[in-house]
Amino acid sequence: MTRIQRAAVQVVLPLGLIVLNSGCSASTSRFSSPVKNSFLPNAPLVDMEEAGASIAKENKIDTPPALYSKEPPNLTQSTQAMLRLTALETRLRKAEAQFEEGKKAYNQGSFEQARSHFNGAVDLLLEAPNQDEAGRQRLERRLEEMVEAIYRYDISGLGAAESPEKFVFESSPRDSILDMTFPVAPRVEGGVRSIIAATQSSLPIDAHESVFSAITNFSGDRGRKILEHNLRRSGKYRAMIQRVFNEEGVPGELMYVAVLESGFSPRAVSPASAVGMWQFMSPTARDFQLNISAFADDRMDPEKATRASAKYFKFLYNMFGDWNLALAAYNCGPGCVDRAIQRTGYADYWKLREMHALPRDTDQYVPVILAFIVMAKNPSLYGLDTLKYDDPIEYDTLDVAQHTHLELIAAACDKPVADLRDMNPALLKAVAPAGYQMRVPKGSLNKVVAAIDAVPADKRAGWKFHRVERGETVASIAKKYRMQQSSLTAANVSMSDDEPEAGDLLLVPASYVPETVVTSRSSNSRTAARGAKRSASAPAARRGTTKSKASTKPTSARSGGSSTATKSGVRTATKAPAPRNRRA
């Protein structure tokens, strides 16, 4: 194709496109008519005024006149609820931010700054305006969790002056709970009776008026708070208890005995010297292979004591052939129940109760446990369906080869000593004995083993680790522990000539010296004072809220032990409770 031909094509193509485009338009050019007719039909003529009137008629909405003239929309309540929710969320987030800053400051060694942040976080929650029921429960739950967490940091490094040689015990809530029941109103019996009949349970639940009374009592504000508190703590151990009970072949509903006996506290101690989550007395504890020594008391080991309780429940059931009588014997002892049967000729708990053949506490004991079962299995009917359970305790197991101080292990896994105590409640001293299976936080086992292996085996009960804080030097650390700088350097042969950095872990060849002992939770921290204010309305199972009193109750077939009650009600002990033969 020549240059002239190419130029002609370039001119003709645009002209063709123009003609084609004109044919598809509504243009009145001389090319439009033949082209348009080959593609589209002629459009009909439309009267635009009539079309507009028709569209308006079709889209007309029949709205009643003056719809809100007599009843204007009430947006105030919903708007205020939204604002309250926003304010609550904002306050919770601010408190969480303060708490996180406190933890960061603590880990950096800035204890005063940590205390300031912790106090600020608690103040934000304490000063929150009034909330609805859901908001109030949420605030109270987070406040309790936060104060508990701050307490752990407090006793470890913020100046509470609690010695690792001292251990805190709690009072059993059993006596205070059993004293709470009162007569039931007849009008509620019908509804409760139908709920009991529909409740699926491996234990027989009789529709007895005493069960109605207990359910009514724990459906009220005070009773439900106690039940919620104890059930919330059960989250730490529920899975373990169910597993052990299944292995031992006893009903899982027996778990709710611990709600009454200890509030699921492994360190609960009763005025009758029963100890642990399942409140064993020492003779029965030894009968079921629970060891009690100067270093550890297996009655306070959650899993060992749970297995022993399952075996004991099975023993009592085999003895009496009835779960109600077995529960009664768990409270007052098998000898007490056996004598009541021999005296009356009735092997029926409800008949013995009617004849006043059992102690007063035992009269209330079985109905309260049955009430707990009914309420726990029907949570939506009793306001328990939104209850948030504590997280299960997860841990690795460290086989202690030589006597090892708790502070050594705590520093190795970067946790407060209080965390180790909670994971190992059976320990009675600040030293884990050789052969003991120590629980350490999940995922920290390798780190702990490596750190402890660096300590001479015969020095692990006395030497300790020191986490270097900002600004510290070898000289200042040696001065803090009243030792020669050369001794500190010799114990850390891997340390270079340079000064240690913040966060380094140094081995201190110094024996542990106990500090001044304060056996209550209070400290010079405003946080502790706030926590005490919060605990004033807490259930009796909380630490330091139940006063000790002389026991007028019948002796039980459960364990022994002794402890000293402080003025605030907190129990402390420096050695294993002395055995007392209280078998019925």
Buried (B, 14 or more C-beta within 10 A) or exposed (E): EEEEEEEEEEEEEEEEEEEEEBBEEEBEEEEBEEBBEEEEEEEEEEEEEEEEEEEEEEEEEEEEEEEEEEEEEEEEEEEEEEEBBEBBEEBBEBBBBBBEBBBEBBBBBBBEBBBBBBBBBBBBBBEBEEBEEEBEBBBBBBBBBBBBBBBBBBBBBBBBEBBBBBBBBBBBBBBBBBEBBEEBEEEBBEEBEEBBEEBEBEBEBEBBEBBBBBBBBBBEEEBBBBBBBBBBBBBBBBEBBEEBBEEBEBBBBBBBBBBBBBBBBBBBBBBBBBBBBBBBBBBBBBBBEBBBEEBBBBBBBBBBBBBBBBBBBBBBBEBBEBBBBBBBBBBBBBEBBBBBBEEBEBBBBBBBBEEEBBBEBBBBBBBBBBBBBBBBBBEEBBBBEEBEEBEEBEBBEBEBBBBBBBBBBBBBBBBBBBBBBBBBBBBBBBBBBBEBEBBBBEEBBEBBBEBBEBBEEEBBBBBBBBBBBEEBEBEEBBEEBEBEBEEBBEBBEEBEEEBBEEEBBBBBBBEBEEBEEBBBBBBBBBBBBBBBEBBEEBBBBBBBBBEBEEBEBBBBBBBBBBBEBBEBBBBBBBEBBEBBEBBB
